[in-house]
Amino acid sequence: MLIGSVVLAGIVAVLHAYFLVLEMFLWTGPVGQKTFRRTAAEQESSKVLAANQGLYNGFLAAGLVWSMLSGDLHVRMFFFACVAIAGIYGGLTVGKKILVIQAGPAALGLVLTLVASR
């Protein structure tokens, strides 16, 4: 279970690092427009909010990397829980796809980490 916890922490950290890049640097370009199915004008008008959101995603990634480097399962559980809650909220308010991409791996990682900590 511990290996699965570490692997999922790495996967979720990489996903959130990608979200940081997407939301902070690619938001107004073709990749951001295609990913979020928005016009250039819509993306431009929301770029400051997206950058802020991207920064938060970077903190989530950093927390998971910290948990991997330190081996602290409590830190890992905290950050998995944060990601899962954010993913559930996003899935309910933005789109169901977020439940699968963000909340799903984090929830599974949280369960594996809880089992590994016993």
C-alpha distances in whole Angstrom, upper triangle without the diagonal:
4,6,5,6,9,10,11,12,14,15,16,18,20,21,22,24,26,27,28,30,31,32,34,36,36,36,40,40,40,36,36,38,37,33,35,38,40,43,44,46,43,41,43,44,40,39,39,37,35,35,34,31,30,30,28,25,26,25,22,21,22,20,16,18,19,15,14,17,17,14,15,12,15,16,13,13,17,17,15,17,20,19,19,22,24,23,24,27,28,27,29,32,32,30,28,26,25,23,21,21,20,19,17,14,14,14,11,9,11,9,5,7,9,7,5,9,10
4,5,5,6,9,10,10,12,14,15,16,18,20,21,22,24,25,27,29,30,31,32,34,34,35,39,39,39,35,35,38,37,33,35,38,40,43,44,45,43,40,42,43,40,38,38,36,34,33,32,30,28,28,26,24,24,23,20,19,19,17,14,15,16,12,11,14,14,10,11,9,13,14,11,12,16,16,14,17,19,19,19,22,24,23,24,27,28,28,30,32,32,31,29,27,25,23,22,22,20,19,18,15,14,15,12,10,11,11,7,6,9,8,5,8,11
4,5,5,6,9,10,11,12,14,15,17,18,20,21,23,24,26,27,29,30,31,33,33,34,38,37,37,33,33,36,35,32,33,36,39,42,42,44,42,39,41,42,39,37,38,36,33,33,32,30,28,28,26,23,23,23,20,18,19,18,14,14,16,13,11,13,14,11,13,12,16,16,13,14,18,17,15,18,21,19,19,23,24,23,25,28,28,28,31,33,32,31,28,26,25,23,21,21,20,20,18,14,15,16,13,10,13,13,9,9,13,11,9,12,14
4,5,5,6,8,10,10,12,14,15,16,18,20,21,22,24,26,27,28,30,31,31,32,36,35,35,31,31,34,32,29,30,33,36,39,40,42,39,37,39,40,37,35,36,34,31,31,31,28,26,27,25,22,22,22,19,17,19,17,14,15,17,14,12,15,16,13,15,12,16,16,12,13,17,16,13,16,19,17,17,20,21,20,22,25,25,24,27,29,29,27,25,23,21,20,18,17,17,16,14,11,12,12,9,7,10,10,7,8,11,11,9,12,15
4,6,5,6,9,10,10,12,14,15,16,18,20,21,22,24,25,26,28,30,30,31,34,34,34,31,30,33,32,28,30,33,35,38,39,41,38,35,38,38,35,34,34,31,29,29,28,25,24,24,22,19,19,19,16,14,16,14,11,12,13,10,9,13,13,11,11,9,12,12,9,10,13,12,10,13,15,14,14,18,19,18,20,23,23,23,26,28,27,26,24,22,20,19,18,17,15,15,13,10,10,11,8,5,8,8,5,5,9,9,8,10,13
4,5,5,6,9,10,10,12,14,15,16,18,20,21,23,24,25,27,28,28,30,33,33,33,30,29,33,31,28,30,33,35,38,38,40,38,35,37,38,34,33,33,31,28,28,27,25,23,23,21,18,18,18,15,13,14,13,9,9,11,9,6,10,11,9,11,10,13,12,9,11,14,13,11,15,16,15,16,19,20,19,22,24,24,25,28,29,28,28,26,24,22,21,19,18,16,17,15,12,11,13,12,8,11,12,9,8,12,13,10,12,16
4,5,5,6,9,10,11,12,14,15,17,18,20,21,23,24,26,27,27,28,32,31,31,27,27,30,29,26,28,31,33,36,36,38,36,33,36,37,33,32,32,30,28,27,27,24,22,23,21,18,18,18,16,13,15,15,11,11,14,12,9,12,15,13,14,13,16,15,12,14,16,14,12,16,18,15,16,20,20,19,21,24,23,23,27,28,27,26,24,22,20,19,17,16,15,16,14,10,11,13,11,9,12,13,10,11,14,15,13,15,18
4,5,5,6,8,10,10,12,14,15,16,18,20,21,22,24,25,25,26,30,30,29,25,25,28,27,23,25,28,30,33,34,36,33,31,33,34,31,29,30,28,25,25,25,22,20,21,19,16,16,17,13,12,14,13,10,11,14,12,10,14,16,14,15,13,15,14,10,12,14,12,9,13,14,12,12,16,17,15,17,20,20,20,23,25,24,22,21,18,16,16,14,12,11,12,11,7,7,10,8,6,9,11,9,10,13,14,13,15,18
4,6,5,6,9,10,10,12,14,15,16,18,20,21,22,24,24,25,29,29,29,25,25,28,27,24,25,28,30,33,33,35,33,30,32,33,29,28,28,26,23,23,22,20,18,18,16,14,14,13,10,9,10,10,6,7,10,8,7,11,12,11,12,11,13,11,8,10,12,9,8,12,12,11,12,15,16,15,18,20,20,20,23,25,24,23,22,20,17,17,16,14,12,13,12,9,8,11,10,7,9,12,10,9,13,15,13,15,18
4,6,5,6,9,10,10,12,14,15,17,18,20,21,22,22,24,27,27,27,24,24,27,26,23,24,28,30,32,32,34,32,29,31,33,29,27,28,26,23,23,23,20,18,18,17,14,13,14,11,9,10,11,7,7,10,10,8,11,13,13,14,14,16,14,11,13,15,12,11,15,15,13,15,18,18,17,20,22,21,22,25,26,25,24,23,20,18,18,17,14,13,15,14,11,11,14,13,10,13,15,13,13,17,18,16,18,21
4,5,5,6,9,10,11,12,14,16,16,18,20,21,21,22,26,25,25,21,21,24,23,20,21,25,27,30,30,32,30,27,29,31,27,26,27,25,22,22,22,19,17,18,17,13,14,15,12,10,12,13,10,10,14,13,11,14,17,16,17,16,18,16,13,15,16,13,11,15,15,12,14,17,16,15,18,20,19,19,23,24,22,21,20,17,15,15,14,11,10,12,12,8,9,13,12,10,13,15,14,14,18,19,18,20,23
4,5,5,6,9,10,10,12,14,15,16,18,19,20,20,24,24,24,20,20,23,22,18,20,23,25,28,28,30,28,25,27,28,25,24,24,22,19,19,19,16,14,15,14,10,11,12,9,7,10,11,8,10,13,12,12,15,17,16,16,15,16,14,11,13,13,10,8,12,12,9,10,14,13,12,15,17,16,16,20,21,19,19,18,15,13,13,12,9,8,10,10,7,7,10,11,9,11,14,14,13,16,18,18,19,22
4,5,5,6,9,10,10,12,14,15,16,18,18,20,23,23,24,20,20,23,23,19,21,24,26,28,28,30,28,25,27,28,24,23,23,21,18,18,17,15,13,13,12,9,8,9,7,4,7,8,6,7,10,10,10,12,15,15,15,15,16,13,11,13,13,10,10,13,12,10,13,15,14,14,17,19,17,19,22,23,21,21,21,18,15,16,15,12,11,13,14,11,10,14,14,11,13,17,16,15,18,20,19,20,24
4,5,5,6,9,10,11,12,14,15,16,16,18,21,21,21,18,18,21,20,17,19,23,24,27,26,29,27,23,25,27,24,22,22,21,18,17,18,16,13,14,14,10,10,12,10,7,10,12,10,9,13,14,13,15,17,18,19,18,20,17,15,17,17,14,13,16,16,13,15,18,16,15,19,20,19,20,23,23,21,21,21,18,16,17,16,12,11,14,15,12,12,16,16,14,16,19,18,18,21,23,22,23,27
4,5,5,6,9,10,10,12,14,15,15,16,19,19,19,16,15,18,18,14,16,19,21,24,24,26,24,21,23,25,21,20,21,19,16,16,17,14,11,13,13,9,10,12,10,8,11,13,11,12,15,16,15,18,20,20,21,20,21,18,16,17,17,14,13,15,14,11,13,16,14,12,16,17,15,16,20,20,18,17,17,14,12,14,12,9,8,12,12,10,11,14,15,14,16,19,18,18,21,23,23,24,27
4,5,5,6,9,10,10,12,14,14,15,18,19,20,16,15,18,18,15,16,20,21,23,23,25,23,20,22,23,19,18,18,16,13,13,13,11,8,10,9,5,6,9,7,5,9,11,10,11,14,15,15,17,19,20,20,19,19,17,14,16,15,12,12,14,12,9,12,14,12,11,15,16,14,16,19,19,17,17,18,15,12,14,14,10,9,12,13,12,11,15,16,14,16,19,19,19,21,24,23,24,27
4,5,5,6,9,10,10,12,13,14,18,18,19,16,15,19,19,16,17,21,22,24,23,25,23,20,21,23,20,17,18,17,14,13,14,12,8,9,10,7,6,9,9,6,8,11,11,11,13,15,15,16,19,20,20,21,21,18,16,18,18,14,15,17,15,13,16,18,15,15,19,19,17,19,22,22,20,20,21,18,16,18,17,14,12,15,17,15,14,18,19,17,19,22,22,21,24,26,25,26,29
4,5,5,6,8,10,10,10,12,15,15,16,12,12,15,15,12,14,18,19,21,20,23,21,18,19,21,18,16,17,17,13,13,14,12,9,11,12,9,9,12,12,9,12,15,14,14,17,19,18,20,22,23,24,24,24,21,19,21,20,17,17,19,17,14,17,19,16,15,19,19,17,18,22,21,19,18,19,16,14,17,16,12,12,16,17,15,15,19,20,18,21,24,23,23,26,28,27,28,32
4,5,5,6,8,10,10,10,14,14,15,12,10,14,14,11,12,16,16,19,19,20,18,15,17,19,15,14,15,13,10,10,11,9,6,9,10,6,8,11,10,10,13,15,14,15,18,19,19,21,24,24,24,24,24,21,19,20,19,16,16,18,15,12,15,16,13,12,16,16,13,15,19,18,15,16,17,14,12,15,15,11,10,14,16,15,15,18,19,18,20,23,23,23,26,28,28,29,32
4,6,5,6,8,9,10,14,14,16,13,12,15,16,14,14,18,18,20,19,21,19,15,17,18,15,12,13,12,9,8,9,8,4,6,8,6,5,9,10,9,11,14,14,15,17,19,19,21,23,24,24,24,24,21,19,21,20,16,17,19,16,14,17,18,14,15,19,18,16,18,21,20,18,19,20,18,15,18,18,15,13,17,19,18,17,20,22,20,22,25,25,24,27,30,29,29,33
4,6,5,5,6,8,12,12,14,11,10,14,15,13,14,17,17,19,18,20,18,15,16,18,15,12,14,14,10,9,11,11,7,9,11,9,9,12,13,12,14,17,17,17,19,21,21,22,25,26,27,27,27,24,22,24,23,19,20,22,19,17,20,21,18,18,21,21,18,21,24,22,20,20,22,19,17,20,20,16,16,19,21,20,20,23,24,23,25,28,28,27,30,32,31,32,36
4,6,6,5,6,9,9,11,8,6,10,11,9,10,13,14,16,15,17,15,12,14,16,13,11,13,13,9,9,12,10,7,11,12,10,11,15,15,14,16,19,19,19,22,24,24,25,28,28,29,28,29,26,24,25,24,20,21,22,20,17,20,21,17,17,20,19,16,18,21,20,17,17,19,17,15,18,18,15,15,18,20,19,19,23,24,23,25,28,28,28,31,33,33,33,37
4,6,6,5,9,10,12,10,7,11,13,10,10,14,13,15,14,15,13,10,12,13,10,8,9,9,5,5,8,7,5,8,10,9,10,13,14,14,16,18,19,20,22,24,24,26,28,29,29,29,28,25,24,25,23,20,20,22,18,16,19,19,15,16,19,18,15,17,20,18,15,17,19,17,15,18,19,16,15,18,21,20,20,23,25,24,25,28,29,28,31,33,33,34,37
4,6,6,9,11,14,12,10,13,15,14,14,17,16,17,15,16,15,11,12,13,11,8,8,9,6,4,8,8,5,7,10,10,10,13,15,14,16,19,20,20,22,24,25,26,28,29,29,29,29,26,25,26,24,21,22,23,20,18,21,22,18,19,22,21,18,21,23,21,19,20,23,21,18,22,22,19,18,21,24,23,22,25,27,26,27,30,31,30,32,35,35,35,38
4,6,8,8,11,10,9,12,14,13,14,17,16,16,14,16,15,12,12,14,13,9,11,12,9,8,11,12,9,11,14,13,13,16,17,16,18,21,22,21,24,26,26,27,29,31,31,32,32,28,27,29,27,24,25,26,23,21,24,25,21,21,25,24,21,23,26,24,21,22,24,22,20,24,24,20,20,23,25,24,24,28,29,28,29,33,33,32,35,37,37,37,41
4,6,5,8,6,5,9,10,10,11,13,13,13,12,14,14,10,11,14,12,10,12,13,10,10,13,13,10,13,16,14,15,18,19,18,20,23,23,23,26,28,28,29,31,33,33,33,33,30,28,30,29,25,25,27,24,22,24,25,21,21,24,23,20,22,25,22,19,20,22,20,19,22,22,19,19,23,25,24,24,27,29,28,30,33,33,33,35,38,37,38,41
4,6,8,7,4,7,10,9,9,11,10,11,9,11,10,6,8,11,9,7,10,10,7,8,12,11,10,13,15,14,15,18,19,19,21,23,24,24,27,29,29,30,33,34,34,33,33,30,29,30,28,25,25,26,23,21,23,23,20,19,22,21,18,20,22,20,17,18,21,19,17,21,21,19,18,22,24,24,24,27,29,28,30,33,33,33,35,38,38,38,42
4,7,8,6,6,10,11,10,11,9,9,6,8,9,5,6,9,9,7,11,12,10,11,14,14,13,16,18,18,19,22,23,22,24,27,28,28,30,32,33,34,36,37,37,37,37,34,32,34,32,28,29,30,27,24,27,27,23,23,25,24,21,23,25,22,19,20,23,21,20,24,25,22,22,25,27,27,28,31,32,32,33,36,37,37,39,42,41,42,45
4,6,5,6,9,10,11,12,11,10,7,11,11,8,9,13,13,11,14,15,13,13,17,17,15,18,20,19,20,23,24,23,25,28,28,28,31,33,33,34,37,38,38,38,38,35,33,35,33,30,30,31,28,26,28,28,25,24,27,26,22,24,26,24,21,21,24,22,21,25,25,22,23,26,28,28,28,31,33,32,34,37,37,37,40,42,42,43,46
4,6,5,6,8,10,10,10,9,8,12,12,10,12,15,15,14,17,18,15,16,20,19,17,20,22,21,22,25,25,24,27,30,29,29,32,34,34,35,38,39,39,39,39,36,34,35,34,31,30,32,29,26,28,29,25,24,27,26,23,24,26,24,20,20,23,20,21,24,24,21,22,26,27,27,28,31,32,32,34,37,37,37,40,42,42,43,46
4,5,5,6,9,10,10,11,11,14,14,11,13,16,15,14,17,17,14,15,18,17,15,18,20,18,19,22,22,21,24,26,26,26,29,31,30,32,34,35,36,35,36,33,31,32,31,27,27,29,26,23,25,26,23,21,24,24,20,21,24,22,19,18,20,17,18,21,20,18,19,22,24,23,25,28,29,28,31,33,33,34,36,38,38,39,43
4,5,5,6,8,8,10,9,12,11,8,10,13,11,10,14,14,10,12,15,14,12,16,17,16,17,20,20,20,22,25,25,25,28,30,30,31,34,34,35,34,34,31,29,30,29,26,25,27,24,21,23,24,20,19,22,21,17,19,21,19,16,16,19,16,16,20,19,17,17,21,23,23,23,26,28,28,29,32,33,33,35,37,37,38,42
4,6,5,5,5,6,6,10,9,7,10,12,12,11,15,15,12,14,17,16,15,19,20,19,20,24,24,23,26,28,28,29,32,33,33,35,37,38,38,37,37,34,32,33,32,29,28,29,27,24,25,25,22,21,23,22,18,19,22,19,16,16,19,17,17,21,21,19,20,23,24,25,26,28,30,30,32,34,35,36,38,40,40,41,44
4,6,5,7,9,10,13,12,10,14,16,15,15,18,18,15,17,20,18,17,21,22,20,21,25,24,24,27,29,28,29,32,33,33,35,37,38,38,37,37,34,32,33,32,29,28,29,27,24,25,26,22,20,23,22,18,19,21,20,16,15,17,15,16,20,19,17,19,22,23,24,25,27,28,29,31,33,34,35,37,39,39,41,44
4,6,8,11,12,15,13,11,14,16,14,14,17,16,13,15,18,15,14,18,19,16,18,22,21,20,23,25,24,26,29,29,29,31,34,34,34,33,33,31,28,29,28,25,24,25,23,20,21,22,19,17,19,19,15,16,18,17,13,13,15,12,12,16,16,13,15,18,19,20,21,24,25,25,27,29,30,31,33,35,35,37,40
4,6,9,11,13,10,9,12,14,12,12,15,14,11,14,16,14,14,18,18,16,19,22,21,21,24,26,25,27,30,30,31,33,35,35,35,34,34,31,29,29,28,25,24,25,22,20,20,21,17,16,18,17,13,14,16,14,10,11,13,12,12,15,16,14,15,18,20,21,22,24,25,26,28,30,31,32,34,36,36,37,40
4,7,10,12,10,9,13,14,13,14,18,17,14,17,20,18,18,21,22,20,23,25,25,25,28,30,29,30,33,34,34,36,39,39,39,37,37,35,33,33,32,29,28,28,26,23,24,24,21,19,21,20,16,16,18,16,12,12,15,13,15,18,18,17,18,21,22,24,25,27,28,29,31,33,34,35,37,39,40,41,44
4,7,8,6,6,10,11,10,12,15,15,13,16,18,17,17,21,22,21,23,26,25,26,29,30,30,32,34,35,36,38,40,40,40,39,38,36,34,34,33,30,29,29,27,24,25,25,22,20,22,21,17,18,19,17,13,14,17,16,17,20,21,19,20,23,25,26,27,29,31,31,33,35,36,37,39,41,42,43,45
4,5,5,6,9,10,11,12,16,16,14,17,20,19,19,22,24,23,25,28,28,28,31,33,33,34,37,38,38,40,42,43,43,42,41,39,37,37,36,33,32,33,30,28,29,28,25,24,26,24,21,22,23,20,17,18,21,20,20,24,25,23,24,27,29,30,30,32,34,35,36,39,40,40,42,44,45,46,49
4,5,5,6,9,10,10,14,15,14,16,19,18,18,21,23,23,24,27,28,28,30,32,33,33,36,38,38,39,42,43,42,42,42,39,37,38,36,33,33,33,31,28,30,30,26,25,27,26,22,24,25,22,19,20,24,22,22,26,27,24,25,28,30,31,31,34,36,36,37,40,41,41,43,45,46,47,50
4,5,5,6,9,10,13,14,14,16,18,19,19,22,24,24,25,28,29,29,31,33,34,35,37,39,40,41,43,44,44,43,42,39,38,39,37,34,34,34,31,29,31,30,26,26,28,26,22,24,25,22,19,21,25,24,23,27,28,26,27,29,32,32,33,35,37,37,38,41,42,42,44,47,47,48,51
4,5,5,6,9,12,12,11,14,16,16,17,20,21,21,23,26,26,27,29,31,32,33,35,36,37,39,41,42,41,40,40,37,35,36,34,31,31,31,28,26,27,26,23,23,24,22,19,21,21,18,15,17,21,21,20,24,25,23,23,26,28,29,30,32,34,34,35,38,39,39,41,44,44,45,48
4,6,5,6,10,10,9,11,14,14,14,17,18,18,20,23,23,24,26,28,29,30,32,33,34,36,38,39,38,38,37,34,33,33,32,28,29,29,26,24,26,25,21,21,23,21,18,20,21,18,15,17,21,20,19,23,24,21,21,24,27,27,27,30,32,32,33,36,37,37,39,41,42,42,45
4,5,5,8,10,10,11,14,15,15,17,19,20,21,24,25,25,27,29,30,31,33,35,36,37,39,40,40,40,39,36,35,35,33,30,31,31,28,26,28,27,24,24,26,24,21,23,24,21,19,21,24,23,22,26,27,25,24,27,30,30,30,33,35,35,36,39,40,39,41,44,44,45,48
4,6,8,9,10,12,13,14,16,18,19,20,22,24,25,26,28,30,31,32,34,36,37,38,40,41,40,40,39,36,35,35,33,30,31,31,27,26,28,27,23,24,25,23,20,23,23,20,18,20,24,24,22,26,27,25,25,27,30,31,30,33,35,35,36,39,40,40,41,44,45,45,48
4,6,5,6,9,10,11,12,14,16,17,18,20,21,23,24,26,27,29,30,32,33,35,36,37,36,36,35,32,31,32,29,26,27,27,24,22,24,23,19,20,22,19,17,19,20,17,15,18,21,21,19,23,24,22,21,24,27,27,27,29,32,31,32,35,36,36,37,40,41,41,44
4,5,5,6,9,10,10,12,14,15,16,18,20,21,22,24,26,27,28,30,31,32,34,36,35,35,34,31,30,31,28,25,26,27,23,22,24,23,20,20,23,21,18,21,22,19,17,19,23,22,20,23,25,22,21,24,27,27,26,29,31,31,31,35,36,35,37,40,40,40,43
4,5,5,6,9,10,11,13,14,15,17,19,20,21,23,25,26,27,29,31,32,33,35,34,34,33,29,29,30,27,24,26,26,22,21,24,23,19,21,23,21,18,22,23,20,18,21,24,23,21,24,26,23,22,24,27,28,26,29,32,31,31,34,36,35,36,39,39,39,42
4,5,5,6,9,10,11,13,14,16,17,19,20,22,23,25,26,28,29,31,32,33,32,32,30,27,27,27,25,22,23,23,19,18,21,19,16,17,20,17,15,18,19,16,15,18,21,21,18,21,23,21,19,21,25,25,24,26,29,28,28,31,33,32,34,37,37,37,40
4,5,5,6,9,10,10,12,14,15,16,18,20,21,23,24,26,27,29,30,31,30,30,29,26,25,26,24,21,22,22,18,17,19,19,15,16,18,16,14,17,18,16,14,16,19,18,16,19,21,18,17,19,22,22,21,24,27,26,26,30,31,30,32,35,35,35,38
4,5,5,6,9,10,10,13,14,15,16,19,20,21,22,24,26,27,28,30,29,29,28,25,25,26,23,20,22,22,19,17,20,20,16,18,21,19,16,20,21,19,17,19,22,21,18,21,23,20,18,21,24,23,22,25,27,26,27,30,31,30,32,35,35,35,38
4,5,5,7,9,10,11,13,15,15,17,19,20,21,23,25,26,27,29,27,28,26,23,23,24,21,18,20,20,16,16,19,18,14,16,19,17,15,19,20,18,17,20,22,21,18,21,23,20,18,20,23,23,21,24,27,25,25,29,30,29,30,34,34,33,36
4,5,5,6,9,10,11,13,14,16,17,19,20,21,23,25,26,27,26,25,24,21,21,21,19,16,17,17,14,13,15,15,11,13,16,14,12,15,17,15,14,16,18,18,14,17,19,16,14,16,19,19,18,20,23,22,22,26,27,26,28,31,31,31,34
4,5,5,6,9,10,11,12,14,16,17,18,20,21,23,24,25,25,25,24,21,20,21,19,16,17,18,15,13,16,16,13,14,17,16,14,17,19,18,16,18,20,18,15,18,19,16,14,16,19,19,17,21,23,21,22,26,26,25,28,30,30,30,34
4,5,5,6,9,10,10,12,14,15,16,19,20,21,22,24,23,24,23,19,19,20,18,15,17,18,14,14,17,17,14,16,19,18,16,20,22,20,19,21,22,21,18,20,21,18,16,18,21,20,18,22,24,22,22,26,27,25,27,30,30,29,33
4,5,5,6,9,10,11,13,14,15,17,19,20,21,22,21,21,20,17,16,17,15,12,14,14,11,10,14,13,11,13,16,15,14,17,19,18,17,19,21,20,16,18,19,17,14,15,19,18,16,19,21,19,19,23,24,22,24,27,27,27,30
4,5,5,6,9,10,11,12,14,15,17,19,20,21,20,20,19,16,15,16,14,11,12,13,10,9,12,13,10,11,15,14,13,16,18,17,16,17,19,17,14,16,17,14,11,13,16,15,13,16,18,17,17,21,22,20,23,26,25,25,29
4,5,5,6,9,10,10,12,14,15,16,18,20,19,20,19,16,15,17,15,12,14,15,13,11,15,16,13,15,18,18,17,19,22,21,20,21,22,20,17,19,19,16,14,16,19,17,15,19,20,18,19,22,23,21,24,26,25,25,29
4,5,5,6,9,10,10,12,14,15,16,18,17,17,16,13,13,15,12,9,12,14,11,11,14,15,13,15,18,18,17,20,22,22,21,22,23,22,18,20,21,18,15,16,19,17,15,18,20,17,17,21,22,20,22,25,24,23,27
4,5,5,6,9,10,11,13,14,15,16,15,15,14,11,10,12,10,6,8,10,8,7,11,12,10,12,15,15,15,17,20,20,19,20,21,19,16,17,17,15,12,13,15,14,11,14,16,14,14,18,18,16,18,22,21,21,24
4,5,5,6,9,10,11,12,14,15,15,15,15,12,11,13,12,8,10,13,11,9,13,15,13,14,17,18,17,19,22,22,21,22,22,20,16,18,18,15,12,14,16,13,12,15,16,14,15,18,18,16,19,22,21,21,25
4,5,5,6,9,10,10,12,14,14,15,15,11,11,14,12,9,12,14,12,12,16,17,16,17,20,21,20,23,25,25,24,25,25,23,20,21,21,18,16,17,19,17,14,18,19,16,16,20,20,17,20,23,21,21,25
4,5,5,6,9,10,10,12,11,11,11,7,7,10,9,6,9,11,10,10,14,15,15,16,19,20,20,22,24,25,24,25,25,23,20,20,21,18,15,16,18,16,13,16,17,14,14,17,17,15,17,20,18,18,22
4,5,5,6,9,10,10,10,10,11,8,6,9,9,6,8,11,10,10,13,15,15,15,18,20,20,21,24,25,24,24,24,22,19,19,19,16,14,14,16,13,10,13,14,11,11,15,14,12,15,17,16,16,20
4,5,5,6,9,10,11,12,13,10,9,12,12,10,11,15,14,13,16,19,18,19,22,23,23,24,27,28,27,27,26,24,21,22,21,19,16,18,18,15,14,17,17,13,15,18,16,14,17,20,18,18,22
4,5,5,6,8,8,10,11,8,8,12,12,10,12,15,14,15,18,19,19,20,23,24,24,26,29,29,29,29,29,27,24,24,24,22,19,20,21,18,16,18,19,15,15,19,18,15,17,20,18,17,21
4,6,5,5,5,7,8,6,5,9,9,8,10,13,13,14,16,18,19,20,22,23,24,25,28,29,29,29,28,26,23,23,23,21,18,18,19,16,14,16,16,12,12,15,14,11,14,16,14,13,17
4,6,5,7,8,11,9,7,11,13,11,12,15,16,16,18,20,21,21,24,25,25,27,29,30,30,30,29,27,24,24,23,21,19,19,19,16,14,17,16,12,13,16,14,11,15,16,14,14,18
4,6,8,11,13,11,10,14,15,14,15,18,19,18,21,23,23,24,27,28,28,30,32,33,33,33,32,30,27,27,26,24,22,23,23,19,18,20,20,16,17,20,17,15,18,19,16,16,20
4,5,9,10,9,10,13,14,13,15,18,18,19,21,23,24,25,27,29,29,31,33,34,34,34,33,31,28,28,28,26,23,23,24,21,19,21,20,17,17,19,17,14,17,18,15,14,18
4,6,9,9,8,11,13,13,14,17,18,18,20,22,23,24,26,28,29,30,32,34,33,33,32,30,28,27,26,25,22,22,22,19,17,19,18,14,14,16,14,11,13,15,12,11,14
4,6,5,6,9,10,11,12,14,16,17,18,20,22,23,24,26,27,28,31,32,32,32,31,30,27,26,26,24,22,21,22,19,16,18,17,14,13,15,14,10,12,14,11,10,13
4,5,5,6,9,10,10,12,14,15,16,18,20,21,22,24,25,26,28,30,30,30,29,28,25,23,23,22,20,19,19,16,14,14,14,11,10,11,10,7,8,10,8,7,10
4,5,5,6,9,10,10,12,14,15,16,18,20,21,22,24,25,27,28,29,30,28,28,25,23,24,23,20,18,19,17,14,15,15,12,10,12,12,9,9,12,11,8,12
4,5,5,6,9,10,11,12,14,15,17,18,20,21,23,24,26,27,28,28,27,26,23,22,23,21,18,17,19,17,13,15,16,12,11,14,14,10,11,15,13,12,15
4,5,5,6,8,10,11,12,14,15,16,18,20,21,22,24,26,26,26,25,24,20,19,20,18,15,15,15,13,10,12,12,9,8,11,11,7,10,13,11,11,14
4,6,5,6,9,10,10,12,14,15,16,18,20,20,22,24,25,25,23,23,20,18,19,18,15,13,14,13,9,10,11,8,6,9,9,7,7,11,11,10,13
4,6,5,6,9,10,11,12,14,15,17,18,20,21,22,23,24,23,23,19,18,20,19,15,14,15,14,11,11,13,11,8,12,13,10,11,14,14,13,16
4,5,5,6,8,10,11,12,14,15,16,18,20,21,21,22,21,20,17,16,17,16,12,12,14,12,9,11,13,10,9,12,13,11,13,16,16,15,18
4,5,5,6,9,10,10,12,14,15,16,18,20,20,20,19,18,15,14,14,13,10,9,10,9,5,7,9,7,5,9,10,9,11,14,14,14,17
4,5,5,6,8,10,10,12,14,15,16,18,19,19,18,18,15,13,15,15,11,9,11,11,7,7,10,9,7,10,12,11,11,14,15,15,17
4,6,5,6,8,10,11,12,14,16,16,17,18,18,18,14,13,15,14,11,9,12,12,9,10,13,12,10,13,15,14,15,18,19,18,21
4,6,5,6,9,10,10,12,14,15,15,16,15,14,11,11,12,11,7,6,9,9,6,8,11,10,10,13,15,14,15,18,19,19,22
4,5,5,6,9,10,10,12,14,15,14,13,13,10,8,10,10,7,4,7,8,5,6,9,9,8,11,13,13,14,17,18,19,21
4,5,5,6,8,10,11,12,14,14,14,14,11,10,13,13,9,7,10,12,9,9,13,13,11,14,17,16,16,19,21,21,23
4,6,5,6,8,10,10,11,12,13,13,9,9,12,11,8,7,11,12,10,11,14,15,14,16,19,18,19,22,23,23,26
4,5,5,6,9,10,10,10,9,9,6,6,8,8,5,4,8,10,8,9,13,13,13,16,18,18,19,22,23,23,26
4,5,5,6,9,10,10,9,10,7,6,9,10,8,6,9,12,10,10,13,15,14,16,18,19,19,22,24,24,26
4,5,5,6,8,9,10,12,9,9,12,13,10,9,12,15,13,13,17,18,17,19,22,22,22,25,27,27,29
4,5,5,5,7,8,9,6,7,11,11,9,9,12,14,13,14,17,18,18,20,23,23,24,26,28,28,30
4,6,6,5,5,7,5,5,8,10,9,8,10,13,13,13,16,18,18,19,22,23,23,26,27,28,30
4,6,6,7,10,9,8,12,13,12,11,13,17,16,16,19,20,20,21,24,25,25,27,30,30,32
4,6,9,11,10,11,14,15,14,13,16,19,18,18,21,23,22,24,27,27,28,30,32,32,34
4,7,9,8,10,13,13,12,13,16,18,18,19,21,23,23,25,27,28,29,31,32,33,35
4,5,6,8,10,11,11,12,14,16,17,17,20,21,22,24,26,27,28,30,31,32,35
4,5,5,7,9,10,10,11,14,15,15,17,19,20,21,23,25,26,27,29,30,32
4,5,5,6,8,9,10,12,14,15,16,18,19,21,22,24,25,27,28,30,32
4,5,5,5,7,8,11,11,12,15,16,17,19,20,22,23,25,26,27,30
4,6,6,5,6,9,10,10,12,14,15,16,18,19,20,22,24,25,27
4,6,6,5,7,10,10,11,13,15,16,17,19,20,22,23,25,27
4,6,6,7,9,11,12,13,15,16,17,19,21,22,23,25,27
4,6,6,7,9,11,11,12,15,16,17,19,21,21,23,25
4,6,5,6,9,10,10,12,14,15,16,18,20,21,23
4,5,5,6,9,10,11,12,14,15,17,18,20,22
4,6,5,6,9,10,10,12,14,15,16,18,20
4,5,5,6,9,10,10,12,14,15,16,19
4,5,5,6,9,10,10,12,14,15,17
4,5,5,6,9,10,11,12,14,16
4,5,5,6,8,10,10,12,15
4,6,5,6,9,10,10,13
4,5,5,6,9,10,11
4,5,5,6,9,10
4,5,5,6,9
4,5,5,7
4,5,6
4,6
4
